[in-house]
Amino acid sequence: MIDWPDSSGPLPSLQGCIHVWAVALDYARFDLRSWLPRLSPQEQARALRFKFAADRRRYIIAHVAVRDILAGYLNVAAGDVRFVEGANGKPRLGTRLAGSGIEFNLSHSHERALFAATQELAVGIDLEFVKSEFGFHEVAERFFARDEVAALRALPMALQRQAFYKCWTSKEAFLKAKGTGLSGALDEVEIGLSSGNRVSISASVSGWRLTELELGAGYEGALVVEREKATSIHPLQWQPASDIDAETSA
């Protein structure tokens, strides 16, 4: 289980490390009127297209967090952060800010989001809420390699659901890091059992490193970064800026 320290105080340097931010999407003081204007016109339009209020809230909080975090690294106002669409829709910083070398990736599921940021290294992150009623075997048969399906089915039944989500998030993180999306081939991931009868995931993909994220609370996650040599991971927890709360309470 990762200990997510508060992000109060100066941001640590991105040099030689990856920052993984945890973002709570069930923020009790969320108010549409004060949060929505913090997004770009395009993001606002997309947010308002969500049919359900909960999905709208989750999208808005996650993307306000992304702008706020990146603004802190770039020393600009959150409204000045601009994005362009990269390969297969993966967002990147716009031309004026691209010289910072900051690479990032966002994933959100249910009431949590994870945001990864680093410098000069491609990065992908994926997060999934473990659904107790989801029929995962059919999805595994369609998208997993034959050896992965066999390894999944060889596990005790009580561990198969967790193993599926660990494997799925790992594959998604690879595809997001490479910028191929679902148009790319799903990299082979090895499923096994470590000491204590715990599901373990590993991958041997040249030039890339996979890290499992121990999240607890019904979530599974994975991080993939370019380069095989060690790069430290620095967990942080995003907190909404006080001025958002001030607007909400006004």
PyRosetta script that sets phi, psi and omega in degrees:
from pyrosetta import init, pose_from_sequence

init()
pose = pose_from_sequence("MIDWPDSSGPLPSLQGCIHVWAVALDYARFDLRSWLPRLSPQEQARALRFKFAADRRRYIIAHVAVRDILAGYLNVAAGDVRFVEGANGKPRLGTRLAGSGIEFNLSHSHERALFAATQELAVGIDLEFVKSEFGFHEVAERFFARDEVAALRALPMALQRQAFYKCWTSKEAFLKAKGTGLSGALDEVEIGLSSGNRVSISASVSGWRLTELELGAGYEGALVVEREKATSIHPLQWQPASDIDAETSA")
pose.set_psi(1, 126.6)
pose.set_omega(1, -178.8)
pose.set_phi(2, -79.8)
pose.set_psi(2, 138.1)
pose.set_omega(2, 173.4)
pose.set_phi(3, -90.5)
pose.set_psi(3, 114.6)
pose.set_omega(3, -175.1)
pose.set_phi(4, -96.2)
pose.set_psi(4, 97.4)
pose.set_omega(4, 179.7)
pose.set_phi(5, -70.0)
pose.set_psi(5, 152.7)
pose.set_omega(5, 175.9)
pose.set_phi(6, -63.5)
pose.set_psi(6, 149.6)
pose.set_omega(6, -176.9)
pose.set_phi(7, -93.0)
pose.set_psi(7, 16.2)
pose.set_omega(7, -179.7)
pose.set_phi(8, -65.0)
pose.set_psi(8, 147.8)
pose.set_omega(8, -178.3)
pose.set_phi(9, 92.6)
pose.set_psi(9, 179.2)
pose.set_omega(9, -178.1)
pose.set_phi(10, -61.8)
pose.set_psi(10, 142.8)
pose.set_omega(10, 177.7)
pose.set_phi(11, -69.4)
pose.set_psi(11, 136.3)
pose.set_omega(11, 174.0)
pose.set_phi(12, -67.1)
pose.set_psi(12, 157.9)
pose.set_omega(12, -178.7)
pose.set_phi(13, -67.9)
pose.set_psi(13, 146.4)
pose.set_omega(13, 175.2)
pose.set_phi(14, -83.8)
pose.set_psi(14, -10.1)
pose.set_omega(14, -176.2)
pose.set_phi(15, -59.8)
pose.set_psi(15, 118.9)
pose.set_omega(15, 174.3)
pose.set_phi(16, 74.6)
pose.set_psi(16, 11.9)
pose.set_omega(16, 179.4)
pose.set_phi(17, -147.3)
pose.set_psi(17, 170.6)
pose.set_omega(17, 177.6)
pose.set_phi(18, -118.0)
pose.set_psi(18, 129.0)
pose.set_omega(18, 174.2)
pose.set_phi(19, -95.6)
pose.set_psi(19, 127.4)
pose.set_omega(19, 176.0)
pose.set_phi(20, -114.9)
pose.set_psi(20, 114.0)
pose.set_omega(20, -176.3)
pose.set_phi(21, -99.1)
pose.set_psi(21, 131.0)
pose.set_omega(21, 171.7)
pose.set_phi(22, -95.3)
pose.set_psi(22, 133.3)
pose.set_omega(22, -178.1)
pose.set_phi(23, -128.3)
pose.set_psi(23, 122.6)
pose.set_omega(23, 175.7)
pose.set_phi(24, -83.5)
pose.set_psi(24, 128.4)
pose.set_omega(24, -177.7)
pose.set_phi(25, -100.0)
pose.set_psi(25, 1.3)
pose.set_omega(25, 179.1)
pose.set_phi(26, -104.9)
pose.set_psi(26, 36.9)
pose.set_omega(26, -177.2)
pose.set_phi(27, -60.6)
pose.set_psi(27, 121.1)
pose.set_omega(27, -171.4)
pose.set_phi(28, -65.0)
pose.set_psi(28, -28.6)
pose.set_omega(28, -175.2)
pose.set_phi(29, -97.0)
pose.set_psi(29, 16.5)
pose.set_omega(29, 177.6)
pose.set_phi(30, -61.1)
pose.set_psi(30, 135.1)
pose.set_omega(30, 176.5)
pose.set_phi(31, -139.6)
pose.set_psi(31, 121.7)
pose.set_omega(31, -173.5)
pose.set_phi(32, -56.5)
pose.set_psi(32, -39.1)
pose.set_omega(32, -174.5)
pose.set_phi(33, -64.9)
pose.set_psi(33, -33.4)
pose.set_omega(33, -177.7)
pose.set_phi(34, -94.3)
pose.set_psi(34, -23.6)
pose.set_omega(34, -178.0)
pose.set_phi(35, -88.3)
pose.set_psi(35, -40.3)
pose.set_omega(35, -173.5)
pose.set_phi(36, -58.2)
pose.set_psi(36, -42.3)
pose.set_omega(36, -178.6)
pose.set_phi(37, -63.8)
pose.set_psi(37, -10.5)
pose.set_omega(37, 179.6)
pose.set_phi(38, -80.5)
pose.set_psi(38, -5.0)
pose.set_omega(38, 178.4)
pose.set_phi(39, -100.5)
pose.set_psi(39, 164.6)
pose.set_omega(39, 176.1)
pose.set_phi(40, -70.0)
pose.set_psi(40, 161.6)
pose.set_omega(40, 177.0)
pose.set_phi(41, -54.8)
pose.set_psi(41, -38.5)
pose.set_omega(41, 179.8)
pose.set_phi(42, -66.5)
pose.set_psi(42, -43.0)
pose.set_omega(42, 178.4)
pose.set_phi(43, -65.9)
pose.set_psi(43, -39.3)
pose.set_omega(43, 177.8)
pose.set_phi(44, -61.1)
pose.set_psi(44, -44.6)
pose.set_omega(44, 180.0)
pose.set_phi(45, -61.5)
pose.set_psi(45, -41.2)
pose.set_omega(45, 179.4)
pose.set_phi(46, -66.5)
pose.set_psi(46, -40.8)
pose.set_omega(46, 179.8)
pose.set_phi(47, -60.0)
pose.set_psi(47, -41.7)
pose.set_omega(47, -176.3)
pose.set_phi(48, -74.5)
pose.set_psi(48, -11.6)
pose.set_omega(48, 177.0)
pose.set_phi(49, -81.4)
pose.set_psi(49, -13.1)
pose.set_omega(49, 179.2)
pose.set_phi(50, -65.8)
pose.set_psi(50, 135.4)
pose.set_omega(50, -177.8)
pose.set_phi(51, -72.1)
pose.set_psi(51, -40.1)
pose.set_omega(51, -174.8)
pose.set_phi(52, -102.9)
pose.set_psi(52, 139.5)
pose.set_omega(52, -177.3)
pose.set_phi(53, -60.7)
pose.set_psi(53, -36.6)
pose.set_omega(53, -178.9)
pose.set_phi(54, -63.9)
pose.set_psi(54, -41.5)
pose.set_omega(54, 178.4)
pose.set_phi(55, -66.3)
pose.set_psi(55, -38.2)
pose.set_omega(55, 177.4)
pose.set_phi(56, -62.6)
pose.set_psi(56, -46.8)
pose.set_omega(56, 179.2)
pose.set_phi(57, -58.9)
pose.set_psi(57, -47.0)
pose.set_omega(57, -177.6)
pose.set_phi(58, -61.5)
pose.set_psi(58, -44.3)
pose.set_omega(58, 179.7)
pose.set_phi(59, -62.2)
pose.set_psi(59, -46.5)
pose.set_omega(59, -176.3)
pose.set_phi(60, -64.3)
pose.set_psi(60, -47.6)
pose.set_omega(60, -178.6)
pose.set_phi(61, -61.9)
pose.set_psi(61, -44.5)
pose.set_omega(61, -178.6)
pose.set_phi(62, -60.3)
pose.set_psi(62, -42.6)
pose.set_omega(62, -175.5)
pose.set_phi(63, -81.1)
pose.set_psi(63, -28.0)
pose.set_omega(63, 170.2)
pose.set_phi(64, -64.9)
pose.set_psi(64, -40.9)
pose.set_omega(64, 178.6)
pose.set_phi(65, -60.8)
pose.set_psi(65, -44.5)
pose.set_omega(65, 179.4)
pose.set_phi(66, -58.4)
pose.set_psi(66, -48.1)
pose.set_omega(66, -179.8)
pose.set_phi(67, -62.9)
pose.set_psi(67, -42.1)
pose.set_omega(67, -178.5)
pose.set_phi(68, -64.9)
pose.set_psi(68, -44.3)
pose.set_omega(68, -179.0)
pose.set_phi(69, -65.3)
pose.set_psi(69, -48.0)
pose.set_omega(69, -179.1)
pose.set_phi(70, -64.4)
pose.set_psi(70, -36.7)
pose.set_omega(70, 178.0)
pose.set_phi(71, -61.8)
pose.set_psi(71, -36.1)
pose.set_omega(71, 177.6)
pose.set_phi(72, -64.3)
pose.set_psi(72, -40.9)
pose.set_omega(72, 177.9)
pose.set_phi(73, -68.4)
pose.set_psi(73, -38.9)
pose.set_omega(73, -172.1)
pose.set_phi(74, -89.5)
pose.set_psi(74, -10.3)
pose.set_omega(74, -178.2)
pose.set_phi(75, 58.6)
pose.set_psi(75, 46.0)
pose.set_omega(75, 175.9)
pose.set_phi(76, -131.6)
pose.set_psi(76, 169.2)
pose.set_omega(76, 174.8)
pose.set_phi(77, -71.6)
pose.set_psi(77, 146.8)
pose.set_omega(77, -178.4)
pose.set_phi(78, -57.4)
pose.set_psi(78, -34.3)
pose.set_omega(78, 179.6)
pose.set_phi(79, -69.3)
pose.set_psi(79, -16.0)
pose.set_omega(79, -180.0)
pose.set_phi(80, -89.9)
pose.set_psi(80, -4.4)
pose.set_omega(80, 178.0)
pose.set_phi(81, -75.6)
pose.set_psi(81, 121.1)
pose.set_omega(81, -179.4)
pose.set_phi(82, -117.4)
pose.set_psi(82, 146.7)
pose.set_omega(82, -178.6)
pose.set_phi(83, -121.7)
pose.set_psi(83, 152.2)
pose.set_omega(83, 168.8)
pose.set_phi(84, -125.4)
pose.set_psi(84, 159.5)
pose.set_omega(84, -178.0)
pose.set_phi(85, -91.9)
pose.set_psi(85, 122.7)
pose.set_omega(85, 177.9)
pose.set_phi(86, -91.5)
pose.set_psi(86, -157.1)
pose.set_omega(86, -178.7)
pose.set_phi(87, -59.6)
pose.set_psi(87, 132.5)
pose.set_omega(87, 177.7)
pose.set_phi(88, 53.8)
pose.set_psi(88, 32.9)
pose.set_omega(88, 173.1)
pose.set_phi(89, 83.4)
pose.set_psi(89, 2.8)
pose.set_omega(89, 179.4)
pose.set_phi(90, -70.7)
pose.set_psi(90, 121.2)
pose.set_omega(90, -176.5)
pose.set_phi(91, -72.0)
pose.set_psi(91, 148.0)
pose.set_omega(91, 175.0)
pose.set_phi(92, -135.3)
pose.set_psi(92, 164.8)
pose.set_omega(92, 176.2)
pose.set_phi(93, -67.6)
pose.set_psi(93, 144.3)
pose.set_omega(93, 178.5)
pose.set_phi(94, -64.2)
pose.set_psi(94, 169.4)
pose.set_omega(94, -171.9)
pose.set_phi(95, -53.7)
pose.set_psi(95, -42.0)
pose.set_omega(95, -175.1)
pose.set_phi(96, -65.9)
pose.set_psi(96, -28.1)
pose.set_omega(96, -177.0)
pose.set_phi(97, -106.2)
pose.set_psi(97, -6.0)
pose.set_omega(97, -174.7)
pose.set_phi(98, -63.8)
pose.set_psi(98, -24.5)
pose.set_omega(98, -179.9)
pose.set_phi(99, -64.5)
pose.set_psi(99, -14.5)
pose.set_omega(99, 177.3)
pose.set_phi(100, -66.9)
pose.set_psi(100, -21.6)
pose.set_omega(100, -178.4)
pose.set_phi(101, 75.5)
pose.set_psi(101, 6.9)
pose.set_omega(101, -177.4)
pose.set_phi(102, -74.8)
pose.set_psi(102, 127.8)
pose.set_omega(102, 174.0)
pose.set_phi(103, -113.1)
pose.set_psi(103, 147.0)
pose.set_omega(103, -174.6)
pose.set_phi(104, -153.4)
pose.set_psi(104, 165.5)
pose.set_omega(104, 176.6)
pose.set_phi(105, -158.7)
pose.set_psi(105, 143.5)
pose.set_omega(105, -177.1)
pose.set_phi(106, -121.5)
pose.set_psi(106, 143.2)
pose.set_omega(106, 170.5)
pose.set_phi(107, -142.3)
pose.set_psi(107, 137.7)
pose.set_omega(107, 175.2)
pose.set_phi(108, -139.5)
pose.set_psi(108, 147.2)
pose.set_omega(108, -178.7)
pose.set_phi(109, -153.5)
pose.set_psi(109, 129.7)
pose.set_omega(109, -179.3)
pose.set_phi(110, 55.7)
pose.set_psi(110, -118.7)
pose.set_omega(110, -174.1)
pose.set_phi(111, -107.6)
pose.set_psi(111, 21.2)
pose.set_omega(111, 178.9)
pose.set_phi(112, -136.1)
pose.set_psi(112, 152.3)
pose.set_omega(112, 173.6)
pose.set_phi(113, -135.7)
pose.set_psi(113, 152.1)
pose.set_omega(113, 172.6)
pose.set_phi(114, -125.6)
pose.set_psi(114, 137.7)
pose.set_omega(114, 179.9)
pose.set_phi(115, -130.2)
pose.set_psi(115, 123.3)
pose.set_omega(115, -179.8)
pose.set_phi(116, -108.6)
pose.set_psi(116, 137.4)
pose.set_omega(116, 178.2)
pose.set_phi(117, -138.1)
pose.set_psi(117, 141.9)
pose.set_omega(117, 176.9)
pose.set_phi(118, -155.8)
pose.set_psi(118, -176.2)
pose.set_omega(118, 179.8)
pose.set_phi(119, -122.1)
pose.set_psi(119, 131.9)
pose.set_omega(119, 172.1)
pose.set_phi(120, 61.5)
pose.set_psi(120, 15.4)
pose.set_omega(120, 178.5)
pose.set_phi(121, -131.9)
pose.set_psi(121, 131.5)
pose.set_omega(121, 175.2)
pose.set_phi(122, -65.0)
pose.set_psi(122, 139.4)
pose.set_omega(122, -176.2)
pose.set_phi(123, -141.1)
pose.set_psi(123, 145.4)
pose.set_omega(123, 176.1)
pose.set_phi(124, -138.9)
pose.set_psi(124, 140.7)
pose.set_omega(124, 179.7)
pose.set_phi(125, -136.6)
pose.set_psi(125, 144.8)
pose.set_omega(125, 177.2)
pose.set_phi(126, -141.4)
pose.set_psi(126, 143.3)
pose.set_omega(126, -176.7)
pose.set_phi(127, -135.7)
pose.set_psi(127, 136.4)
pose.set_omega(127, 177.1)
pose.set_phi(128, -138.4)
pose.set_psi(128, 136.7)
pose.set_omega(128, 171.2)
pose.set_phi(129, -81.2)
pose.set_psi(129, 129.1)
pose.set_omega(129, -176.7)
pose.set_phi(130, -77.7)
pose.set_psi(130, 110.2)
pose.set_omega(130, -178.8)
pose.set_phi(131, -91.1)
pose.set_psi(131, 123.1)
pose.set_omega(131, -173.9)
pose.set_phi(132, -70.3)
pose.set_psi(132, -21.4)
pose.set_omega(132, -177.0)
pose.set_phi(133, -104.4)
pose.set_psi(133, 1.9)
pose.set_omega(133, -175.4)
pose.set_phi(134, -73.6)
pose.set_psi(134, 129.4)
pose.set_omega(134, 179.7)
pose.set_phi(135, -81.3)
pose.set_psi(135, 83.6)
pose.set_omega(135, -170.7)
pose.set_phi(136, -76.4)
pose.set_psi(136, -23.0)
pose.set_omega(136, -175.5)
pose.set_phi(137, -62.3)
pose.set_psi(137, -39.7)
pose.set_omega(137, -179.9)
pose.set_phi(138, -63.9)
pose.set_psi(138, -40.3)
pose.set_omega(138, 178.7)
pose.set_phi(139, -66.6)
pose.set_psi(139, -41.9)
pose.set_omega(139, 178.7)
pose.set_phi(140, -61.1)
pose.set_psi(140, -43.0)
pose.set_omega(140, -179.9)
pose.set_phi(141, -61.5)
pose.set_psi(141, -31.2)
pose.set_omega(141, -176.6)
pose.set_phi(142, -83.0)
pose.set_psi(142, -39.0)
pose.set_omega(142, -169.4)
pose.set_phi(143, -111.2)
pose.set_psi(143, -19.6)
pose.set_omega(143, -176.9)
pose.set_phi(144, -87.6)
pose.set_psi(144, 153.4)
pose.set_omega(144, 174.3)
pose.set_phi(145, -68.7)
pose.set_psi(145, 159.0)
pose.set_omega(145, -176.7)
pose.set_phi(146, -57.3)
pose.set_psi(146, -41.5)
pose.set_omega(146, 179.9)
pose.set_phi(147, -66.2)
pose.set_psi(147, -34.6)
pose.set_omega(147, 179.5)
pose.set_phi(148, -67.9)
pose.set_psi(148, -41.6)
pose.set_omega(148, 178.2)
pose.set_phi(149, -62.8)
pose.set_psi(149, -42.8)
pose.set_omega(149, 179.3)
pose.set_phi(150, -63.3)
pose.set_psi(150, -42.5)
pose.set_omega(150, 179.0)
pose.set_phi(151, -65.1)
pose.set_psi(151, -38.3)
pose.set_omega(151, 178.8)
pose.set_phi(152, -63.2)
pose.set_psi(152, -47.4)
pose.set_omega(152, -177.0)
pose.set_phi(153, -71.6)
pose.set_psi(153, -20.5)
pose.set_omega(153, 179.0)
pose.set_phi(154, -77.6)
pose.set_psi(154, -15.2)
pose.set_omega(154, -180.0)
pose.set_phi(155, -75.0)
pose.set_psi(155, 156.4)
pose.set_omega(155, 171.8)
pose.set_phi(156, -55.2)
pose.set_psi(156, 142.1)
pose.set_omega(156, -176.6)
pose.set_phi(157, -52.8)
pose.set_psi(157, -36.2)
pose.set_omega(157, -176.7)
pose.set_phi(158, -66.5)
pose.set_psi(158, -17.9)
pose.set_omega(158, -177.5)
pose.set_phi(159, -105.2)
pose.set_psi(159, -7.6)
pose.set_omega(159, -172.4)
pose.set_phi(160, -67.2)
pose.set_psi(160, -37.9)
pose.set_omega(160, -179.9)
pose.set_phi(161, -63.7)
pose.set_psi(161, -46.8)
pose.set_omega(161, 178.5)
pose.set_phi(162, -61.2)
pose.set_psi(162, -42.5)
pose.set_omega(162, -179.9)
pose.set_phi(163, -62.5)
pose.set_psi(163, -40.6)
pose.set_omega(163, 178.1)
pose.set_phi(164, -58.8)
pose.set_psi(164, -48.9)
pose.set_omega(164, -176.7)
pose.set_phi(165, -67.2)
pose.set_psi(165, -35.9)
pose.set_omega(165, 176.5)
pose.set_phi(166, -64.1)
pose.set_psi(166, -42.8)
pose.set_omega(166, -179.4)
pose.set_phi(167, -68.8)
pose.set_psi(167, -43.1)
pose.set_omega(167, -178.2)
pose.set_phi(168, -63.1)
pose.set_psi(168, -47.5)
pose.set_omega(168, -179.6)
pose.set_phi(169, -64.3)
pose.set_psi(169, -34.2)
pose.set_omega(169, 177.6)
pose.set_phi(170, -64.1)
pose.set_psi(170, -45.4)
pose.set_omega(170, 179.1)
pose.set_phi(171, -63.2)
pose.set_psi(171, -44.4)
pose.set_omega(171, 179.5)
pose.set_phi(172, -62.5)
pose.set_psi(172, -40.4)
pose.set_omega(172, 179.2)
pose.set_phi(173, -62.8)
pose.set_psi(173, -39.0)
pose.set_omega(173, 176.3)
pose.set_phi(174, -61.0)
pose.set_psi(174, -48.7)
pose.set_omega(174, -177.4)
pose.set_phi(175, -64.4)
pose.set_psi(175, -38.2)
pose.set_omega(175, 179.6)
pose.set_phi(176, -70.2)
pose.set_psi(176, -38.0)
pose.set_omega(176, 178.1)
pose.set_phi(177, -63.4)
pose.set_psi(177, -41.2)
pose.set_omega(177, -178.8)
pose.set_phi(178, -78.9)
pose.set_psi(178, -14.0)
pose.set_omega(178, -179.5)
pose.set_phi(179, 74.2)
pose.set_psi(179, 21.5)
pose.set_omega(179, -179.3)
pose.set_phi(180, -94.5)
pose.set_psi(180, -19.8)
pose.set_omega(180, -177.5)
pose.set_phi(181, 58.8)
pose.set_psi(181, -160.5)
pose.set_omega(181, -178.0)
pose.set_phi(182, -72.8)
pose.set_psi(182, -2.5)
pose.set_omega(182, 175.9)
pose.set_phi(183, -79.0)
pose.set_psi(183, -12.9)
pose.set_omega(183, -179.6)
pose.set_phi(184, -92.2)
pose.set_psi(184, 167.9)
pose.set_omega(184, 177.8)
pose.set_phi(185, -76.7)
pose.set_psi(185, 139.8)
pose.set_omega(185, 177.2)
pose.set_phi(186, -75.6)
pose.set_psi(186, 120.3)
pose.set_omega(186, -179.0)
pose.set_phi(187, -66.8)
pose.set_psi(187, 146.8)
pose.set_omega(187, -178.7)
pose.set_phi(188, -73.6)
pose.set_psi(188, 132.5)
pose.set_omega(188, 179.8)
pose.set_phi(189, -120.7)
pose.set_psi(189, 139.0)
pose.set_omega(189, -179.5)
pose.set_phi(190, -94.2)
pose.set_psi(190, 128.9)
pose.set_omega(190, 179.1)
pose.set_phi(191, -106.7)
pose.set_psi(191, 131.7)
pose.set_omega(191, 179.5)
pose.set_phi(192, -152.9)
pose.set_psi(192, -173.5)
pose.set_omega(192, 177.1)
pose.set_phi(193, -120.5)
pose.set_psi(193, 130.6)
pose.set_omega(193, 176.0)
pose.set_phi(194, -100.8)
pose.set_psi(194, -173.5)
pose.set_omega(194, -179.7)
pose.set_phi(195, -59.7)
pose.set_psi(195, 147.1)
pose.set_omega(195, -178.9)
pose.set_phi(196, 80.6)
pose.set_psi(196, 16.0)
pose.set_omega(196, 177.6)
pose.set_phi(197, 58.3)
pose.set_psi(197, 42.8)
pose.set_omega(197, -177.4)
pose.set_phi(198, -107.7)
pose.set_psi(198, 135.8)
pose.set_omega(198, 178.3)
pose.set_phi(199, -66.4)
pose.set_psi(199, 133.7)
pose.set_omega(199, 177.6)
pose.set_phi(200, -126.1)
pose.set_psi(200, 147.6)
pose.set_omega(200, 180.0)
pose.set_phi(201, -126.0)
pose.set_psi(201, 137.6)
pose.set_omega(201, 176.2)
pose.set_phi(202, -145.1)
pose.set_psi(202, 164.4)
pose.set_omega(202, 178.2)
pose.set_phi(203, -154.0)
pose.set_psi(203, 140.7)
pose.set_omega(203, 176.3)
pose.set_phi(204, -116.7)
pose.set_psi(204, 87.3)
pose.set_omega(204, -179.5)
pose.set_phi(205, -120.5)
pose.set_psi(205, 116.3)
pose.set_omega(205, -174.2)
pose.set_phi(206, -56.4)
pose.set_psi(206, 130.3)
pose.set_omega(206, 176.7)
pose.set_phi(207, 85.4)
pose.set_psi(207, 1.5)
pose.set_omega(207, -177.5)
pose.set_phi(208, -134.9)
pose.set_psi(208, 151.6)
pose.set_omega(208, 179.1)
pose.set_phi(209, -129.5)
pose.set_psi(209, 129.5)
pose.set_omega(209, 179.7)
pose.set_phi(210, -102.6)
pose.set_psi(210, 133.7)
pose.set_omega(210, 175.7)
pose.set_phi(211, -128.9)
pose.set_psi(211, 125.3)
pose.set_omega(211, 172.3)
pose.set_phi(212, -72.0)
pose.set_psi(212, 142.6)
pose.set_omega(212, 176.0)
pose.set_phi(213, -110.8)
pose.set_psi(213, 115.9)
pose.set_omega(213, -178.8)
pose.set_phi(214, -85.0)
pose.set_psi(214, 99.9)
pose.set_omega(214, -170.3)
pose.set_phi(215, -101.7)
pose.set_psi(215, -28.7)
pose.set_omega(215, -177.4)
pose.set_phi(216, 66.3)
pose.set_psi(216, -171.8)
pose.set_omega(216, 173.5)
pose.set_phi(217, 54.3)
pose.set_psi(217, 33.3)
pose.set_omega(217, 174.2)
pose.set_phi(218, 82.2)
pose.set_psi(218, 16.8)
pose.set_omega(218, 179.5)
pose.set_phi(219, -122.4)
pose.set_psi(219, 151.3)
pose.set_omega(219, 170.8)
pose.set_phi(220, -126.2)
pose.set_psi(220, 146.7)
pose.set_omega(220, -179.2)
pose.set_phi(221, -152.1)
pose.set_psi(221, 159.9)
pose.set_omega(221, 179.6)
pose.set_phi(222, -147.9)
pose.set_psi(222, 151.2)
pose.set_omega(222, -179.6)
pose.set_phi(223, -127.3)
pose.set_psi(223, 134.6)
pose.set_omega(223, 175.8)
pose.set_phi(224, -127.1)
pose.set_psi(224, 132.1)
pose.set_omega(224, 179.0)
pose.set_phi(225, -131.9)
pose.set_psi(225, 145.7)
pose.set_omega(225, 176.2)
pose.set_phi(226, -63.6)
pose.set_psi(226, 143.0)
pose.set_omega(226, 177.3)
pose.set_phi(227, 95.0)
pose.set_psi(227, 138.4)
pose.set_omega(227, -178.0)
pose.set_phi(228, -90.3)
pose.set_psi(228, -26.0)
pose.set_omega(228, -175.6)
pose.set_phi(229, -70.5)
pose.set_psi(229, 158.8)
pose.set_omega(229, -173.7)
pose.set_phi(230, -59.3)
pose.set_psi(230, 133.5)
pose.set_omega(230, 173.6)
pose.set_phi(231, -134.7)
pose.set_psi(231, 122.6)
pose.set_omega(231, -174.0)
pose.set_phi(232, -70.4)
pose.set_psi(232, 148.8)
pose.set_omega(232, 178.8)
pose.set_phi(233, -110.1)
pose.set_psi(233, 126.3)
pose.set_omega(233, -176.7)
pose.set_phi(234, -115.5)
pose.set_psi(234, 106.0)
pose.set_omega(234, 179.6)
pose.set_phi(235, -79.4)
pose.set_psi(235, 142.0)
pose.set_omega(235, 178.8)
pose.set_phi(236, -141.1)
pose.set_psi(236, 155.3)
pose.set_omega(236, 177.4)
pose.set_phi(237, -118.2)
pose.set_psi(237, 122.7)
pose.set_omega(237, -179.3)
pose.set_phi(238, -79.3)
pose.set_psi(238, 137.2)
pose.set_omega(238, 174.6)
pose.set_phi(239, -121.6)
pose.set_psi(239, 137.5)
pose.set_omega(239, 178.8)
pose.set_phi(240, -59.7)
pose.set_psi(240, 144.3)
pose.set_omega(240, 178.1)
pose.set_phi(241, -62.9)
pose.set_psi(241, 145.9)
pose.set_omega(241, -176.1)
pose.set_phi(242, -62.1)
pose.set_psi(242, -27.7)
pose.set_omega(242, -177.9)
pose.set_phi(243, -70.5)
pose.set_psi(243, -22.5)
pose.set_omega(243, 175.1)
pose.set_phi(244, -67.7)
pose.set_psi(244, -44.6)
pose.set_omega(244, 177.7)
pose.set_phi(245, -63.2)
pose.set_psi(245, -36.3)
pose.set_omega(245, -179.8)
pose.set_phi(246, -63.9)
pose.set_psi(246, -40.9)
pose.set_omega(246, 178.1)
pose.set_phi(247, -65.8)
pose.set_psi(247, -38.2)
pose.set_omega(247, -177.8)
pose.set_phi(248, -65.5)
pose.set_psi(248, -39.6)
pose.set_omega(248, -175.6)
pose.set_phi(249, -84.6)
pose.set_psi(249, -11.1)
pose.set_omega(249, -177.0)
pose.set_phi(250, -68.6)
pose.dump_pdb("model.pdb")
